[in-house]
Amino acid sequence: MTVAPLTRPTRLRPGDRVAVVSPSGPVPEDRLLAGLAVLRGWGLDPLVMPHALDVHPELPYLAGADEDRARDLTDAWCDPSVSAVMCARGGYGAQRMVDLLDWPAMRAAGPKVFIGYSDVTALHDAFALRMGLATLHGPMTGAVTFLQDVTTQESLRATLLAPETVRTLGLDGARPMVPGRARGVTSGGCLTLLAAGLATGHARTSPRGGLLLLEDVGEEPYRIDRVLTQLLRAGRFDGVTGIALGSWEECGPYAEVRATLLDRLAPLGVPVVERLGFGHSPVNVTVPLGVPAVLDADAGTLTLEVPALR
């Protein structure tokens, strides 16, 4: 089945409320507060959910109990005063709470803007599958990149408040790994999280006719090879029309990473662009998932056919 565009939420306007949740790992309070100040500077009204600063007493890599993290996200989504939900950070833990969310209640609450990346890939897939909702693969409130990089901030601000102004995505360093041009609906995220969702019963199937976005952090080339091979064997790349690659920070020398990516992806015979500028990188461009776009590997661009938000 060819992947279809997903429902796009409505753009934000000054004064809109943005709920901040921690579905994965704990966020330092000083970084969270700095991120809230950025949102206020855009004229938005951030709302910190009750368990956003929690730390699990026995499992300190989690931002509190699974049930509390799920309740925060469910309550934020179902609050009629909230227009968007932004994650505070990634890390690990979204998979532990994704099945605890009240999906029927969230569907009844209607579409809203959802923002995050890294471990939040598990939630991007869940929103696509269970709500048919387009989401934003973008920076998080407590992420260092969001706090320090102006380009990262401006990419998200424009996407939220003036999405028609950011239709062509990509940094100057983007270049073709495999030349060509392709059209499709965007999907993807963190490579290892996409693989971790396989066989759960709630993983997305092959995005046939779609554009797949991939990035990761802290994975050596042989582990990237292993995960790509797993996804290839599982059919996750079947019918993909093009691939956009983001950052591969802390994954070893880029020449070795690139050789692995080229070896695994070039045989697919589809255009592949590298270094597009999203993910765990000094600059993290906001990219919508579930939106039709054109990938031009030669030009190093991803051009949205419609704005990310309505």
C-alpha positions as CSV (number, residue, x, y, z in Angstrom):
1,M,0.0,0.0,0.0
2,T,1.3,3.4,-0.9
3,V,1.8,5.7,2.1
4,A,-0.7,8.6,2.2
5,P,-0.3,12.1,3.6
6,L,-1.3,12.4,7.2
7,T,-3.6,15.0,8.8
8,R,-1.7,18.3,9.4
9,P,-2.4,20.1,12.6
10,T,-3.1,23.9,12.7
11,R,-0.3,26.3,12.9
12,L,0.3,28.2,16.1
13,R,-0.4,31.8,16.8
14,P,1.0,34.2,19.5
15,G,-0.6,33.4,22.8
16,D,-1.1,29.7,22.0
17,R,-0.3,27.3,24.9
18,V,2.5,24.7,24.4
19,A,2.5,21.9,26.9
20,V,6.0,20.5,27.8
21,V,6.3,16.8,28.7
22,S,9.2,14.4,29.4
23,P,8.2,11.1,27.8
24,S,11.7,9.6,28.0
25,G,14.7,10.7,30.1
26,P,15.0,13.4,32.8
27,V,15.8,16.9,31.8
28,P,17.9,19.3,33.9
29,E,15.8,22.1,35.4
30,D,18.1,24.9,34.2
31,R,17.9,23.7,30.6
32,L,14.1,23.3,30.8
33,L,13.7,26.8,32.1
34,A,16.0,28.2,29.4
35,G,13.9,26.5,26.7
36,L,10.7,27.9,28.2
37,A,12.2,31.4,27.9
38,V,12.8,30.8,24.2
39,L,9.1,29.8,23.7
40,R,7.9,32.9,25.6
41,G,10.1,35.0,23.4
42,W,8.1,33.8,20.5
43,G,4.9,34.9,22.2
44,L,3.9,31.4,23.1
45,D,2.6,30.3,26.5
46,P,4.5,27.2,27.8
47,L,2.9,24.9,30.3
48,V,5.1,22.5,32.2
49,M,3.3,19.3,33.0
50,P,3.4,18.0,36.6
51,H,6.0,15.2,36.0
52,A,8.2,16.9,33.5
53,L,11.1,17.3,36.0
54,D,10.7,13.9,37.6
55,V,13.5,11.4,37.9
56,H,12.8,7.7,38.6
57,P,14.1,6.7,42.0
58,E,15.5,3.3,40.9
59,L,16.0,3.9,37.1
60,P,17.5,7.3,36.9
61,Y,17.6,7.2,33.1
62,L,13.8,7.7,33.1
63,A,11.9,10.9,33.8
64,G,9.8,9.3,36.5
65,A,7.3,6.4,36.4
66,D,5.9,5.2,33.1
67,E,2.4,5.8,34.2
68,D,3.2,9.4,35.2
69,R,4.9,10.2,31.9
70,A,2.0,8.7,30.0
71,R,-0.5,10.6,32.1
72,D,1.3,13.9,31.5
73,L,1.2,13.4,27.7
74,T,-2.5,12.2,27.7
75,D,-3.6,15.1,29.9
76,A,-1.7,17.7,27.9
77,W,-3.2,16.4,24.6
78,C,-6.7,16.3,26.0
79,D,-6.5,19.8,27.5
80,P,-8.6,22.0,25.2
81,S,-6.4,25.0,26.1
82,V,-3.3,23.3,24.7
83,S,-2.4,23.8,21.0
84,A,0.9,21.9,20.9
85,V,2.9,19.4,22.9
86,M,6.7,19.7,22.9
87,C,9.0,17.1,24.4
88,A,11.7,18.3,26.9
89,R,14.3,15.8,25.8
90,G,14.9,12.3,24.4
91,G,17.2,9.7,26.0
92,Y,15.2,6.5,26.6
93,G,11.7,5.6,27.8
94,A,9.1,6.5,25.2
95,Q,8.6,2.9,24.3
96,R,7.9,2.0,27.9
97,M,4.9,4.4,28.1
98,V,3.5,4.5,24.5
99,D,1.0,1.8,25.2
100,L,-0.1,3.5,28.4
101,L,-1.4,6.5,26.6
102,D,-5.2,6.9,26.3
103,W,-5.3,6.8,22.5
104,P,-9.1,6.9,22.2
105,A,-9.3,10.1,24.4
106,M,-6.5,11.6,22.5
107,R,-8.1,10.9,19.1
108,A,-11.3,12.5,20.5
109,A,-9.4,15.6,21.5
110,G,-8.4,16.1,17.8
111,P,-5.1,17.0,16.1
112,K,-2.4,19.1,17.7
113,V,1.2,19.9,17.0
114,F,3.7,17.3,18.4
115,I,7.4,18.1,18.5
116,G,10.5,16.0,19.3
117,Y,13.2,13.7,18.0
118,S,15.6,10.9,19.1
119,D,13.8,8.5,21.4
120,V,10.6,10.4,20.6
121,T,10.7,8.6,17.2
122,A,8.6,5.9,18.9
123,L,5.9,8.4,19.5
124,H,6.1,9.9,16.0
125,D,5.3,6.4,14.7
126,A,2.5,5.9,17.2
127,F,0.8,9.2,16.3
128,A,1.0,8.3,12.6
129,L,-0.4,4.8,13.1
130,R,-3.0,5.4,15.8
131,M,-4.1,8.9,15.0
132,G,-3.1,9.4,11.3
133,L,-1.4,12.6,12.4
134,A,1.6,14.4,10.9
135,T,4.2,15.4,13.5
136,L,7.3,17.5,13.7
137,H,10.8,15.9,13.9
138,G,12.4,18.9,15.6
139,P,14.3,20.2,18.6
140,M,13.2,19.8,22.2
141,T,12.8,22.3,25.0
142,G,15.8,21.2,27.0
143,A,18.1,20.2,24.2
144,V,21.4,22.0,24.1
145,T,21.2,22.5,20.4
146,F,17.8,24.3,20.8
147,L,19.2,26.5,23.5
148,Q,22.4,27.4,21.7
149,D,21.8,27.5,18.0
150,V,19.9,30.3,16.3
151,T,19.3,28.4,13.1
152,T,17.7,25.5,15.0
153,Q,15.5,27.9,16.9
154,E,14.4,29.8,13.8
155,S,13.6,26.7,11.9
156,L,11.2,25.6,14.6
157,R,9.8,29.0,15.2
158,A,9.0,29.5,11.5
159,T,7.6,26.0,11.1
160,L,5.2,26.6,14.1
161,L,4.2,30.2,13.4
162,A,4.7,30.8,9.6
163,P,5.0,27.3,8.0
164,E,4.6,28.7,4.5
165,T,8.0,30.4,4.8
166,V,9.9,27.1,5.3
167,R,9.0,24.9,2.4
168,T,12.6,24.0,1.2
169,L,14.7,22.3,3.9
170,G,18.4,21.6,4.0
171,L,21.7,23.1,5.0
172,D,24.5,24.3,2.6
173,G,26.5,21.1,3.4
174,A,23.8,18.7,2.1
175,R,25.0,16.7,-0.9
176,P,24.0,13.7,-2.9
177,M,25.1,10.3,-1.8
178,V,23.1,8.7,-4.6
179,P,22.0,11.3,-7.2
180,G,18.4,11.8,-8.4
181,R,15.0,13.2,-7.5
182,A,12.1,11.6,-5.8
183,R,8.6,12.4,-4.5
184,G,6.9,10.8,-1.5
185,V,5.4,11.3,2.0
186,T,8.0,11.8,4.7
187,S,8.5,9.3,7.6
188,G,11.3,8.0,9.8
189,G,13.5,9.4,12.5
190,C,16.2,7.8,14.7
191,L,17.5,4.7,13.0
192,T,17.8,2.5,16.1
193,L,14.3,3.5,17.3
194,L,12.8,2.5,14.0
195,A,14.4,-1.0,14.4
196,A,13.4,-1.2,18.0
197,G,9.7,-0.9,17.0
198,L,9.8,-3.9,14.7
199,A,7.7,-6.9,15.8
200,T,5.9,-4.9,18.5
201,G,2.6,-4.9,16.5
202,H,2.6,-1.1,16.4
203,A,5.5,-0.5,14.0
204,R,4.9,1.2,10.7
205,T,5.2,-1.0,7.7
206,S,7.3,-0.2,4.6
207,P,6.6,3.4,3.6
208,R,6.0,2.3,0.0
209,G,6.1,5.4,-2.2
210,G,7.5,7.4,0.7
211,L,10.6,9.3,1.6
212,L,12.5,7.9,4.6
213,L,14.4,10.2,7.0
214,L,17.2,8.6,9.0
215,E,19.7,9.8,11.6
216,D,21.3,8.5,14.8
217,V,23.9,9.2,17.5
218,G,26.5,7.2,19.3
219,E,26.3,4.1,17.1
220,E,29.5,2.7,15.6
221,P,29.5,1.9,11.9
222,Y,29.1,-1.9,12.4
223,R,26.1,-1.2,14.6
224,I,24.6,1.1,12.0
225,D,25.2,-1.7,9.5
226,R,23.5,-4.2,11.8
227,V,20.4,-2.0,12.2
228,L,20.2,-1.1,8.5
229,T,20.5,-4.8,7.6
230,Q,17.7,-5.7,10.1
231,L,15.4,-3.1,8.6
232,L,16.3,-4.2,5.0
233,R,15.6,-7.8,5.9
234,A,12.3,-6.8,7.6
235,G,11.2,-5.1,4.4
236,R,11.2,-1.6,5.9
237,F,12.8,-0.1,2.8
238,D,10.6,-1.9,0.3
239,G,9.1,0.7,-2.1
240,V,10.9,3.7,-0.6
241,T,11.3,6.3,-3.3
242,G,14.2,8.3,-1.6
243,I,16.2,8.6,1.6
244,A,17.3,11.8,3.5
245,L,20.1,11.3,5.9
246,G,20.6,13.6,8.9
247,S,23.4,13.6,11.4
248,W,25.6,10.8,12.7
249,E,27.2,12.4,15.7
250,E,29.6,10.3,17.9
251,C,29.3,7.4,15.4
252,G,33.0,7.4,14.5
253,P,34.9,8.9,11.6
254,Y,32.3,10.1,9.1
255,A,34.2,8.5,6.2
256,E,33.5,5.1,7.8
257,V,29.9,5.9,8.6
258,R,29.4,7.1,5.0
259,A,30.9,3.9,3.6
260,T,28.5,1.9,5.6
261,L,25.5,3.9,4.6
262,L,26.5,3.8,1.0
263,D,27.0,0.1,1.0
264,R,23.6,-0.6,2.5
265,L,21.5,2.0,0.8
266,A,22.9,2.5,-2.7
267,P,21.7,-0.9,-3.9
268,L,18.1,0.3,-3.3
269,G,18.6,2.4,-6.5
270,V,16.8,5.5,-5.1
271,P,18.1,9.0,-4.5
272,V,19.9,9.5,-1.2
273,V,20.9,12.9,0.2
274,E,23.3,13.2,3.1
275,R,23.9,15.8,5.8
276,L,20.5,17.4,5.4
277,G,20.8,18.9,8.8
278,F,18.3,17.2,11.1
279,G,18.8,15.1,14.2
280,H,21.6,15.0,16.8
281,S,23.7,17.7,15.2
282,P,24.9,21.2,16.1
283,V,22.1,22.4,13.8
284,N,18.7,20.6,14.0
285,V,16.4,21.6,11.2
286,T,12.7,20.9,11.9
287,V,11.3,18.4,9.4
288,P,7.6,17.3,9.3
289,L,6.7,13.6,9.2
290,G,3.7,12.6,7.2
291,V,3.8,15.4,4.6
292,P,4.3,15.1,0.8
293,A,7.6,16.4,-0.4
294,V,10.2,16.3,-3.2
295,L,13.7,15.1,-2.5
296,D,16.4,16.5,-4.8
297,A,19.6,14.8,-3.9
298,D,21.6,16.7,-6.4
299,A,20.5,20.1,-5.0
300,G,20.7,18.8,-1.4
301,T,17.1,19.8,-0.6
302,L,13.8,18.5,0.6
303,T,10.9,20.6,-0.6
304,L,7.5,20.3,1.1
305,E,4.6,20.3,-1.3
306,V,2.4,21.8,1.4
307,P,3.3,23.7,4.5
308,A,4.1,21.5,7.6
309,L,1.0,22.9,9.4
310,R,-2.3,24.2,8.1
